[in-house]
Amino acid sequence: MNLRSNTLLAMVVFYRTSLDMVRSLSIRSSPFLASRTMTTSSTGSLRPTFTATNSFQFSEPLFSSSSTVTTISRGMTTTTTTTNSNTKSSTTSPCFVGTTPTPFDDGTSPYQITTPIYYVNDKPHIGHAYTSLACDVLARYMRLSGRDVFFLSGTDEHGQKVEESAGKKGIPPQQFADEVSAQFSSLLDLLNISNDKFIRTTDEEHKKSVQHFWNKLIENDAIYLGSYEGWYSVRDECYYAESELIDGKAPTGSDVEWMAKEPSYFFKLSEYEDRLMKLYEQCPD
């Protein structure tokens, strides 16, 4: 079995395990009983389709010889399975809305989750598939628990590593980022990841948001222009002190180069010292 086959097999096994995990979690006891009606409209895929009444249905046609449709309505979950011989079987169980509260989550509020915003210096690999699937499990579990979910994924398109990778291919950085970002988007489609949005840091709306944030920092005199110098690793995107170098390289083994007085903006953290110390004393946890 070649590497591609092994990779695909690993994805399938993890995918099936994730689905079983969602099913087991979605019916566990919770203090929040369903009070909303949830009806369905199937799209023939594992991505749930929501209506104006915050209702959904999902079906499971992938990797299976049978078709499974789950309907959540009036506090009950009904699962109907149809085999290839058109034999149907249904099971019904109580449905709970919400998840167990924690000190950081009340169990009912809208739930936001994001994959890493993947760096586009190279094509995606099995690690990107793993983190995407792990987030997808949580997003699907929260939806099955009746919570409103916003699930984000996307690509981070900046930095010297991207510039260098584009240079090695002899193409402009933006063209290189476009090609690699498309591969990440295709990976999510291949794995049927249920993200609500795919963001790119080169999107115009993202640029406008960053510019707005930057201008707010300027207006509030929260940053200042200084300079940085030291041993810099392009691969690690990190400065290292002389004492941290090992045989002339970064602790990670990457090459370093001396950067002399590079202009950099800094956040005025010291101006918030008293307020932060007071906050830490008031909220030691």
N, C-alpha and C positions, 0 to 999 in steps of 0.2 A: 504494500500500500504506500503510495507516494505521499510527499509532505502535504500537498493540497488536499488529498483525501483524508489524511489524518486531521488536518485543520477543520475541514467541514464536519467530520464525524464528531470532533470535540464540541463544535458549535451546536450540533444537533442534540448531543447528550445533555449539554448544559441547558439548552432551550427547553427540553422536555422536563428536566429536573426543576427548572424555574416555574413552569406551568403547574407542576404538582405542588410546588411551594405556595403559589398564589391560591390554588384551590383550598389547600389546608388552612391557610391564614384567613381566607375570606369568610369563613363560617365560624371562626372562633368566638367565644363569648365576649361581649362588649356591653358596656352600660348604656350605649346609645341605640335604642330600637329604631327601626326604620319608620319614618312618619311621612315619607314621600312616595308617590306612585312612580314606578320605573317600568315603562314599557319599552319595546324594542323595534329596531329596524336593522336587519343584518346587511352587512356589506360583503359577506363571504370571506372575510379575513379576520385575523385576530385583533385588528384595531377596532375598538368599540366606536359606535356611532351615537353621538349624543343628540337629543332633541331639546326643544325649548322647555320641556318639563323635567329636564335633567335626568333623562331615562336612557337606558342602554341595553343592548343585546350584543353578544359576541359569539362567533362560531369558530370552530377549530377544524379546518380542512387539511392543514399541513401535517406531514409525517404520520398520517393515520389512515387506516382502511375504513373508518367510519366517520360520520359527521356528527359533531356535538354542538348543540345550541343551548346557551344558558340565558334564561330570562329572569330578571329581578323585578318583582311587582308586588306592591302592597305588603311589604315586610316578609316576603317569601321568595326563595330562590328555586326555580324549576329548571332542571337539566334534562334535555331530551337527546338521546343518542339514536341515530339511524345507521344501521350497518349496510353493507353492500347488497344484502338480500332484502333491504327495505323493512327490516324488523325494527320497530321503535320501542324504546323503553324510557320511562320518565321517573325522576326522583324529585321530591320536594323537601326543602328544609328551611328553617327560619333564616331570615336575612337581617343582619345588623348594620346600621349606618354609623360610621365612626370607628376609630381605633382606640386602643388603650391609651389614656393620657400619660404623659411623662412630664418631668419638670420643664421641658422645653417645647412641648406640643400638647395642646388641649384635646387633640383627638378628633376635632370636628372642623377646624378652620381650613380654608383653602391650602393645599399642599403644593409646594414648589420643589422641583428636583432638577438637577442638571448633571449631564455627563461632564467629564473634563472637556473644555473647549480645545479640541485636538490641534496640535501644532502641525503645520503643513510642510515641514522640511523633508518629509519622506512619505511613502504610501502607507496606508493602514496595515496593521498586523493583528495577530490573535489577541494581544493585550487590549487593543481598542475594542475588539468584539466583546471581550469579557466585561469591561467596564460599562459598555453600552447595555449589555444584557442584564447586568446586575441592577442598573438604574431602571430598566424596563420592568423588572420584577416588582420593584417597589412602587412604580407608577401604577401598574396594573392592580396590585394589591390595594392601593389607596382608592382607586376608582371602584373596585369591587366592594370596598367598604363604604361606598357612597359619598366619598369626599371629592370636592372639586380639585382637579389636578392640572398643573401646568408643568410640562416636561420639556426641557430644553436640551438641545445638543448643537454642535457647530464646530467651526474651525477658527483657530487663532493665526492670523496671517501677517506677521511682522518679524523683524529681527534679522541679524546678520546671518544666522544659520539658513534662513530661507533665501536670502540674497546669494549666499555661497552655493547652495544647492541649485538655484536657478542658473548661476554662472557656469556650473559644471555641465549643465545641459545646453548651454548656449542660448537660453531664451530669457525674456524679461521676467522679473520677479512676479508681476501681476499674472502673466500667462501661466507661470509655474504654479502659483497659488490657486488659480482657477482649476487647473487640471487635477491637482492633488485634493482640493476640497470636493470636487465632483466624485472622487473615489470614496471619500468618507461618507458622502451622502448616499452613494450606491450601496455601501456596506450596511447602512441602517435599513435601506429598503430590502436588501437581501435577507437580513435577519428579522424583518417585519417589526422593527422597533417602533413603539407607539408615541414617539416624541411629537409634541404639538408645534414646535418651531425648530428650524435649523438656521442658526445665526452664523454669519461670517463677519469678522471684524473689519472687512473691507466694504461691507454694506453701507450705503449712504446713510441709512437711519442710525447705524451704530456710530458713524463718524460724527453725525450731528449731536448725538448724545454725549460723546467724549468731549467735543468742543464746548458744549454747554457746561459740563462738569468742570472743565479746565477754566473757563471764564469765571465760574463761580469761585473757584479757588483764588483767582487773581483779584476779583472784587473784594474778597474777604481777607486779602493779604495773608493767605495761609501758606504760600510757598515763596521760595527765594532762589535766585540763581547763584550757584556756587560751582565747584569743580571737584572732579574725582581723579585720582591717579593711583596706580598700583598694577599688580599683575592680574590680567584679565583673561578669562577663558571664554571663547566664543561659544563653544559647545555647551558649557554649563551656564552661560550668561551670568557670570559671577566674578567679583573681584576677590583675590586672595592675598593675605599678608605674606611677607617673605618667610615668616616662621611656619606657615602652613604648607609651603611647597615641599614636595618629596622628589628628590633627584631632578629638580628643575621643572617639575610638572605639578598640576593641581592634585589634591588628594584623590580625586576621581580618576586620575591617570590622563586627563586631557591636557593638551598643550596650552601654554599661557604666553601672553605677550605683554610687554610693558606699555601701559596707556598713560601718557603724560598730560595732566591737567585737561581732562575732557570736561567741557561745560555740562553741568547737570542741575536740574531743579530738585530742591529738597523741601519736604514738608516741615513746617515749624512745630514739631511735636513738643518741644520744650515749653512752648507757650500754654500747653494744656496740662502741664505736669501737676499743678495743684488740684485742678478739677478731677484729673484721673486718680490721683492718690485718695481724694475724698470719696470718689465713687468706689474704689477698691475697699476702703474701710467700711463703707455702708453696705456693700454687697460682696462679702468675702468669698461667696461661692461662685 
